[in-house]
Amino acid sequence: MPKKKIKSEEVEEVKDVPLPGEGEVLGVVIQMLGANWVRVKCADGYIRDCRIPGRMRKRVWIKEGDIVVVAPWDFQFEKRGDVTWRYTKAQVQWLEEKGYLKDLQEE
């Protein structure tokens, strides 16, 4: 008897959800700027132009509305940053249940 194929989204379990570390903030992508840049609305109230590093660029596809972790730059803290992580749908749902995204939803 052949096994029934199950979509990966239906079975996806949330295991290790990386939370923002020290000096990192959660944000939502609001605009794609081209090349490897995106505009992100961060939980600390700033809108930053963020770079997608090369190690993520070809492995992770980022689009508008995605929840990401941003590491602001030291010298242009309010304007620039790097995207360090993109959350999956299941991870975003887990973050909402735990209350981590309430800062992004209020604004």
VOVO-439461 format. One line per 8 residues: number of its first residue (from 1); for each residue x, y, z of N, C-alpha, C, CB. Coordinates in steps of 0.02 Angstrom, whole numbers, plus 50000, padded with zeros to 5 digits. Glycine has a CB too. Example, Ala and Ser with C-alpha at 12.3 -4.5 7.8 and 13.67 -1.06 7.14 Angstrom:
! VOVO-439461
1) 50660,49716,50390,50615,49775,50390,50660,49835,50390,50565,49776,50452  50642,49888,50354,50684,49947,50357,50645,50002,50394,50704,49970,50286
END
This chain:
! VOVO-439461
1) 50042,49941,50000,50000,50000,50000,50044,50062,50000,49952,50000,50061  50036,50107,49952,50079,50167,49949,50064,50215,50006,50071,50202,49882  50116,50248,50028,50108,50297,50082,50076,50360,50055,50176,50313,50114  50035,50390,50096,50001,50452,50077,50050,50510,50086,49936,50462,50119  50055,50552,50035,50098,50610,50040,50063,50665,50080,50118,50636,49971  50100,50695,50125,50073,50748,50167,50113,50812,50153,50076,50729,50243  50078,50866,50146,50112,50930,50134,50154,50947,50196,50062,50986,50119  50213,50975,50183,50259,50990,50238,50230,51043,50285,50326,51014,50210
9) 50188,51089,50261,50160,51141,50303,50112,51112,50355,50124,51193,50261  50077,51058,50338,50030,51029,50384,50064,50994,50443,49986,50979,50347  50124,50968,50432,50158,50928,50483,50212,50968,50519,50188,50866,50451  50227,51026,50494,50284,51064,50520,50276,51078,50595,50292,51129,50482  50326,51056,50633,50326,51068,50704,50375,51124,50720,50344,51003,50743  50359,51163,50769,50403,51217,50789,50450,51190,50842,50364,51279,50815  50513,51187,50825,50562,51162,50874,50603,51221,50901,50609,51109,50841  50659,51235,50871,50701,51289,50896,50685,51354,50859,50775,51271,50887
17) 50648,51398,50892,50633,51463,50862,50684,51512,50888,50559,51486,50880  50728,51537,50844,50778,51585,50868,50747,51652,50883,50834,51593,50815  50756,51676,50943,50731,51741,50964,50785,51793,50953,50707,51740,51038  50767,51857,50946,50818,51908,50936,50865,51910,50996,50785,51977,50926  50929,51913,50981,50980,51916,51033,50991,51988,51055,51045,51885,51009  51044,51998,51092,51061,52065,51115,51080,52109,51056,51118,52063,51167  51048,52166,51051,51062,52212,50996,51023,52196,50932,51134,52211,50980  50977,52148,50934,50936,52130,50876,50863,52145,50891,50945,52055,50857
25) 50824,52158,50838,50753,52173,50846,50713,52134,50794,50739,52249,50840  50649,52123,50809,50603,52093,50761,50578,52148,50714,50543,52058,50797  50561,52128,50653,50535,52176,50605,50494,52140,50552,50591,52216,50573  50456,52180,50514,50416,52154,50459,50439,52190,50395,50340,52163,50472  50449,52151,50342,50471,52179,50278,50413,52217,50247,50497,52123,50230  50424,52281,50232,50370,52321,50203,50382,52337,50130,50361,52385,50242  50445,52331,50106,50458,52347,50036,50523,52314,50014,50463,52423,50026  50522,52289,49952,50582,52262,49921,50616,52319,49883,50566,52202,49874
33) 50680,52331,49897,50714,52388,49867,50757,52369,49807,50756,52422,49918  50766,52306,49795,50807,52284,49739,50875,52260,49762,50816,52341,49689  50908,52223,49718,50973,52191,49734,50965,52151,49798,51030,52245,49742  51001,52168,49850,50997,52130,49912,50974,52175,49970,51065,52098,49928  50930,52223,49956,50906,52270,50006,50830,52265,50014,50926,52341,49988  50807,52272,50077,50736,52274,50093,50724,52330,50144,50712,52204,50120  50663,52356,50145,50644,52405,50196,50603,52369,50248,50603,52465,50164  50624,52377,50312,50594,52340,50367,50568,52387,50420,50646,52291,50398
41) 50506,52375,50443,50477,52412,50498,50493,52373,50562,50399,52423,50490  50535,52401,50605,50560,52365,50664,50516,52378,50725,50632,52386,50678  50520,52333,50773,50481,52337,50834,50501,52395,50878,50487,52272,50873  50561,52422,50869,50583,52479,50910,50560,52546,50880,50659,52479,50917  50521,52545,50827,50491,52605,50800,50526,52634,50740,50489,52656,50852  50584,52609,50721,50621,52635,50664,50603,52597,50601,50697,52631,50677  50609,52630,50544,50604,52598,50479,50674,52597,50450,50552,52634,50431  50702,52537,50440,50771,52531,50419,50776,52500,50349,50810,52488,50469
49) 50826,52523,50311,50845,52490,50249,50895,52436,50269,50875,52541,50196  50877,52374,50256,50918,52318,50280,50947,52279,50222,50877,52272,50325  51007,52255,50233,51043,52216,50183,51032,52142,50199,51118,52233,50182  51023,52103,50146,51020,52030,50153,51090,52003,50140,50966,51997,50103  51123,51976,50190,51192,51952,50181,51196,51895,50130,51221,51928,50248  51254,51887,50101,51264,51836,50049,51249,51766,50072,51334,51839,50026  51261,51750,50135,51249,51682,50160,51174,51666,50161,51278,51674,50230  51130,51718,50162,51058,51707,50161,51028,51716,50092,51024,51754,50210
57) 51060,51757,50051,51030,51779,49988,51008,51722,49943,51078,51823,49951  51049,51670,49937,51033,51616,49891,50999,51557,49925,51096,51593,49858  50993,51559,49991,50962,51503,50027,50891,51519,50052,51006,51484,50085  50878,51583,50065,50815,51603,50094,50783,51656,50050,50824,51629,50166  50721,51646,50030,50685,51695,49990,50643,51738,50036,50641,51661,49936  50655,51804,50033,50620,51851,50076,50572,51891,50032,50669,51898,50113  50510,51901,50058,50460,51940,50020,50425,51988,50069,50409,51893,49985  50385,52033,50041,50349,52081,50083,50302,52045,50131,50309,52130,50039
65) 50300,52068,50192,50257,52039,50244,50292,51987,50287,50199,52008,50212  50353,51967,50269,50389,51918,50309,50413,51949,50374,50449,51889,50270  50414,51908,50427,50440,51929,50492,50514,51908,50494,50400,51897,50552  50558,51956,50511,50630,51944,50509,50662,51971,50573,50662,51978,50447  50723,51949,50585,50764,51976,50639,50815,52023,50607,50800,51918,50680  50821,52083,50634,50865,52134,50607,50920,52150,50658,50826,52198,50588  50982,52153,50635,51038,52176,50676,51058,52245,50652,51099,52125,50672  51038,52298,50689,51055,52366,50668,51130,52377,50665,51023,52417,50715
73) 51151,52420,50617,51222,52436,50611,51242,52482,50669,51236,52470,50543  51306,52480,50686,51332,52521,50741,51332,52595,50724,51401,52499,50760  51351,52612,50663,51362,52683,50646,51302,52717,50614,51419,52689,50600  51252,52681,50591,51189,52709,50566,51131,52671,50598,51186,52706,50488  51129,52673,50663,51083,52632,50703,51011,52641,50682,51091,52648,50776  50990,52703,50668,50919,52718,50655,50899,52705,50582,50904,52789,50672  50948,52697,50536,50932,52694,50465,50949,52628,50431,50966,52748,50430  50999,52592,50456,51023,52533,50420,51029,52473,50467,51091,52547,50389
81) 51029,52413,50435,51037,52351,50473,51047,52292,50427,50977,52340,50518  51058,52234,50456,51065,52172,50419,51009,52124,50440,51135,52140,50432  50980,52089,50392,50931,52037,50406,50970,51974,50426,50883,52023,50344  50956,51947,50485,50993,51888,50508,50951,51824,50508,51019,51900,50578  50884,51831,50504,50841,51772,50506,50773,51788,50477,50835,51744,50578  50742,51741,50442,50673,51746,50419,50633,51689,50450,50668,51745,50340  50577,51705,50480,50535,51655,50512,50488,51621,50463,50496,51686,50569  50475,51557,50474,50426,51520,50434,50356,51536,50461,50440,51443,50436
89) 50304,51512,50426,50235,51524,50447,50222,51495,50516,50186,51495,50396  50246,51435,50528,50234,51402,50592,50271,51439,50648,50258,51328,50590  50331,51464,50634,50368,51501,50685,50335,51568,50700,50440,51513,50661  50306,51600,50649,50270,51663,50660,50209,51651,50704,50249,51695,50592  50174,51597,50691,50115,51579,50731,50136,51568,50804,50080,51516,50703  50192,51534,50815,50217,51522,50883,50235,51589,50917,50278,51476,50881  50267,51634,50879,50285,51700,50906,50223,51740,50926,50327,51739,50855  50170,51735,50885,50108,51770,50901,50076,51742,50965,50058,51764,50842
97) 50077,51676,50971,50048,51644,51031,50085,51664,51094,50048,51568,51023  50151,51671,51090,50192,51689,51148,50193,51764,51161,50262,51663,51138  50167,51805,51114,50163,51877,51125,50223,51917,51104,50151,51889,51196  50266,51888,51064,50326,51924,51041,50311,51975,50986,50378,51875,51017  50256,51967,50950,50241,52010,50893,50193,52067,50910,50212,51969,50837  50174,52076,50973,50126,52128,50990,50155,52198,50977,50106,52122,51063  50221,52207,50981,50252,52272,50966,50244,52289,50892,50326,52271,50985  50247,52240,50849,50241,52252,50777,50169,52265,50757,50268,52193,50737
105) 50121,52235,50792,50051,52241,50773,50020,52306,50798,50012,52183,50801  50047,52335,50852,50020,52397,50880,50031,52456,50834,50049,52410,50947  50087,52456,50799,50106,52515,50759,50070,52519,50695,50179,52515,50746
END
